[in-house]
Amino acid sequence: MSSTSLPLLILSGASEGSEPERLVSRARRAVTLDLIARALDVPGLQPVVVATNSPELAGDLSSLPVVVDMDRAGEPFHFGRRLMELIDRYGMERCFYMGGGAGALLPAAAMTPIVDEILGADRLLVTNNFYSSDFAAFTPASVLGDHAPPENDNELAWLLGEHAGLPVRELPRNGASQFDVDTPTDLLTLAVHPQAGPRVREMLDGLSLDTSALDTALPLLLDRNATVIVAGRVSAATWSYLERETACSTRVLSEERGMRASGRLARGEVRSLLGYHLDAVGLDRFFEDMAAMGQALFLDNRTILGHRGTWPSAADRFYSDLRMPDQVSDPFLRDLTEAAMAAPIPVIMGGHSLVSGGMYALVEAAWLRGHDLARHVVPTDL
């Protein structure tokens, strides 16, 4: 592999299942196509290798200067082993790994300095999030072989920095670096974001997504007289970003971060302050109380689900995110979704991605939609 080029390795899988799960897979495929189109314009970022189980994506890529490596049918997928297999197969001395849903808002101009840094270093890791990575560029790629392969890409940067000992540079946190497509709520975010790529935009324009709550909530992020509530697994970095980049006041309730990774969810140990309040007062009063505290609510409702000791199917969770309660079979989640849609304020519900990368992207979308409010803080670029 040339010492003057950095291979881009994208792992972009497709999931079968319910209609909303397939919808997310379609969106991730569109994100991958937009990302590749930008990457092909970045000097030194080559070859582009795409590993996938999707014949549709492979077909879309057939006319592009891209190497497609199909996953073996019937073989259980293991992220770390597949990553190491591809690095070995294509002789990658260094690697820029990206997940299929990552980089939806990452411009070519932001990839160029990453390429330059990796090509100019003997040992280095550049990542969007050291503790939960969606993409990571690193050299030498061979260090992966000295450690147990990670179960998923969120563990990749931590392994490379903490265990392999690579020097770490974490990118500035903004929509471009933090936003990743995991759930239907992320599709709603892309639907209201002016910088979504053309393939994503074409796909979303063919859907009838209910973005009414977001359309009402976004201007409030720029309203100095408004208060916006963000609740769930909210990190200190996201809270800091909201304080710095929004004009509104923010109420943040952060609880149960790491509930899945720590095993608390599986052990039934999740406890939520909002969940206790909902238990005490019921759904209607719950949203009335939220409306008394702010003019919009961004709610990671998985903490409430965990608190109640229930975990509805992915189909139910995703239909709820899409504001389609009639399609939700779980009684509590259906009632929660209906109550949220009937609330006195706009309520946007989703998973962890809503109150992490989604908030970065939504704040940027609010500014990009043409609001002329003077900014007191200049935003940070990649």
C-alpha positions, 0 to 999 in steps of 0.5 A, a space after each residue: 500500500 502506498 505511503 502517500 495514500 490513506 485507505 478509506 474502509 467503510 463497513 456498511 451493513 443492511 438489516 432486515 426486519 420491520 419496515 422502520 428497520 429497513 428504512 434506517 438501512 436505506 438511509 445508511 446506504 444513502 449516507 454511504 453513497 454521499 460520503 463516498 462521493 465526497 471522499 473521492 474528491 479528497 487527495 490521498 484518500 484511496 483506495 476506497 473499500 466498502 464491506 457490505 452485506 447489501 447487494 443493493 449497495 454493491 450495485 449502486 457502487 458498481 460504476 464507481 472507482 470503489 472496491 466492494 468486499 461482500 460479507 460472507 453469507 450465513 457467517 455471523 458478523 463480528 466487527 473487529 474480526 471483519 475489520 482486521 480481515 480487511 486490513 490484512 487482505 488489502 495490505 493497509 499500513 494505515 486505515 481510515 475506518 468509517 461506519 455506514 451511518 457515520 459522516 452524513 454531514 462530514 464535508 470533504 474539507 474536514 476529511 483532508 486534514 485527517 488524511 494529512 495528519 495520518 500520512 504525516 505520522 508514524 503513530 496516531 489516532 484521529 477520531 470523532 469520539 474517543 469513548 464511543 467512536 463512529 470513525 477512526 483514522 489510525 497508523 500503524 494499522 498493524 497494532 490491531 493485531 496485538 489485541 482482542 478484536 473489538 465487538 463494535 466500532 464504538 470500542 475501536 478508538 478506546 482500544 487503539 488509544 488505551 490499549 494499543 497506546 496510540 497518541 489520540 487526537 479527538 476532533 472538535 465536537 459538532 454536527 459533522 463529527 458527531 452525527 451518526 444514523 442509527 434510528 429513525 429520529 436521525 432521519 427526521 434530523 436529516 430531513 430538517 438539515 439543509 446540508 444533507 447529501 443529495 442521495 439522502 435528500 432524494 430518499 427522504 423526499 420520497 417519504 412522508 416523515 412527520 417533522 412537525 415537532 422538529 419544525 416547531 422546536 428548532 426556532 426555539 433553540 434560537 429564542 432568547 426567551 425560550 427554555 428547551 429541555 433535553 433529557 436522557 443520556 446526555 453527556 457533559 460535552 453535549 450540555 456544554 455545546 448547548 450552552 455555547 451554541 444555542 440562544 435559549 435557556 436549557 434544562 438538562 436532565 442527564 441520567 443512566 449514561 452507559 446503562 447498556 454497556 454497564 449491564 444495568 439495563 440487562 440486569 433490570 437496574 435502570 432508575 430514572 428520575 423522569 420515570 419515577 415522576 411519570 409513574 407518580 403522575 401519569 402520562 398526561 400530567 407528566 407532559 403538562 409538567 414538562 410544558 410548565 418547565 420549557 417550550 420544547 422537550 428532546 427526550 431519550 425515552 430509552 431511559 424511561 423504558 429501562 426504568 420500567 423494566 421493559 424493552 420493546 422491539 426495535 420495530 416498536 421503538 422505531 415506529 415510536 420515533 417516527 410518531 406512528 403510534 398506531 404501528 406500536 404494539 407495546 401498550 405503554 410505548 404506544 400510550 407514551 407516543 400518543 401522549 407525547 404527540 398530544 402534549 402542549 409543547 413539541 416533544 421529540 423522542 428517540 434514543 441516545 443518538 437524539 441527545 448526542 450527535 442529533 443535538 449537535 446536528 439540530 442546533 446547526 440546522 436551526 442556524 442554517 435555516 436562515 435565522 438572522 439572530 446575531 450570534 454571541 459565540 462564533 461556532 467551532 469548525 472542524 
